[in-house]
């Protein structure tokens, strides 16, 4: 989606700050816990949360993008959705789902966690009690290109003044 929308200035893909070393599986800025806390204390995040024994943050600079009526796309914890809905008027929650088997295969493919850590993560996901209540749900068990196309369609539909097209992804 980032590549597809790269030339469209209406869209900004948020780059998260994470207390995990950078690697090829996720485009993020890496900081240690002390630096993360300093950014929090200095008001440097528009939003931050903890999940999977890590800390995640979205830079405060994204507020300027929102003020310019840009669509900011961010990957966040489902536990943050009530805060997002309350803080960011007009937010649109797009939930991208996949079966447990698909998730297991994709987590293994990333190679960031041990098998035991992956199973623990999947068990936590099964037990998640935080409701998502998405505006849009995209099933991502099949061809990744189909899911990307649906995601891009949903993002374009979120733009002010965008002509809504028939959505084959619903």
N, C-alpha and C positions, 0 to 999 in steps of 0.2 A: 504494500500500500504506500509506503514511504517513497519508493521508486516511482510508482505510477503517478503520485501527486507532487513529485519534486518540483515541477515547474509551475505549480499553482500556489500563489502567495497567500491564498485564503487558509491554508493548512499549515500547522506547526506541529511537528512530532516532538513531544517532550523528551528530553534526555534526563533520565533519572540519575540521582546520586545515590550510590549504594555502598554499604560497608562490606563489600566483597571485591576481591581482586577482579580486574577487568579480564575478559577472555573473549573468544570469538563467538560465543553463543548469545551475547546480549550487548547492545550498544549502550553503555552507561559510563558515568564517571565514578571512579572508585576513590573512597576516602576511608581513613581509619575511624574508629568510634569516637576518639577525642575530637577530631576535626568535625565530624558530623555534629556532635554536641555543641561545638562552637558556632556552627552555622545555624543551628536551632536557636541558640541563645541570642545570636545577632539578628534574628528575624529573616534569615536568608532563604527560607522555604515558604512557598505558597501552601504546601501541604506536606506532611511527613507521617510515617507510620513504621511499625515494627511487624515483621512476619518472618517465619522460618529462621528465627535467631539472627536476623539481619535488620538493618535500618535502611529505609528508603525515603527519598525526598524528591520533591519537584521544586526547582528553583523559583524564587520569587519573581524573576524576570518574566515568567510566563504570564503574570498578571498584566503586564504591558501588552502582550500579544492579545489577551482577551479584551482589553480596553480598545484595541484596534479592530474589534469584531472578527478576529481570526478564530478558526476552529482549532483548538488545542487538543491533540490526541495523546492520552496518557494511559499507561498500563498501571493500574492501582489495585490495592487489596480490596476485596469485597467488603471488609469491615469498615472501610472508609466511605462507602457509598452514602450513608445518611449524612455525613459531614459534607460531602460533595454536593448532594442535592440541596442542602441548606445554604451552603456558602456560595455556590456558583449557579446563579439563576440561568435557566435555559440549558442546563447540562443534559446530556443524552448518554444513557448507560447502554453500551453495547456489550452483551455477554457472549463470549465465544466459548462454546462447549465442545467437549470431545469425550468419548467413552473412556472408561477406566483403562481398558486395554490399549487404546490409542495413546493415552497419557503415559502409561507405563513405557511403551515403546519410545515415545519422544523424549521422556526424561532420561532413559538409558542412552539414547543417541546423543544427548548433550554431554554426557560424561562428567558432570559436575559433582555427582553424589554417588555414594556407595549404594549397592542394591538395598541394603537395610534402610538407608536414609530415604531412598525413593519409595519403598513400601510404607515407611512411616508417614511420608508426605501424602501418599495416596489415602492412607487411613484417616489422616486429618481432614482431607478433602471430603471424604465420605461423611464425616461427622460434623462438617461445617453447619452451624445453625444460623449464621448471618444470612438473612434473605437478600437476594439480589434484586428482584423486581425490575428487570431490565426493560428498557424501551424497545430494544431489538435483540433478538437472539440469533446467532449464526452457528450452525452445526459445522464442526471442523473435523469430521472423521474421514472424509474422503480426500479428493484431490485438493491440495493446498491452493492451487490456482482458482478453484471455485470459491473457496472461503475468502481469498483475497478480493476477488471480484465483488462478492457480496459485501465485504467490509468497505470497499471503496464506494460502492453504491450508497451504503448507509451514511458514510461521511459526506458525500456530495449532497444527499438529501437534507443533511443537517445545516447546510449553508443557507444564509438568508438570501431569498430571491431565486434560489435554485429551482428549476422546473422539475417537479417530481415525476419520475418515470415509473412505469410498471415494475415492481420489484419481484423478480423471479426467485429471490432468495428467501422469501417469507415462508 
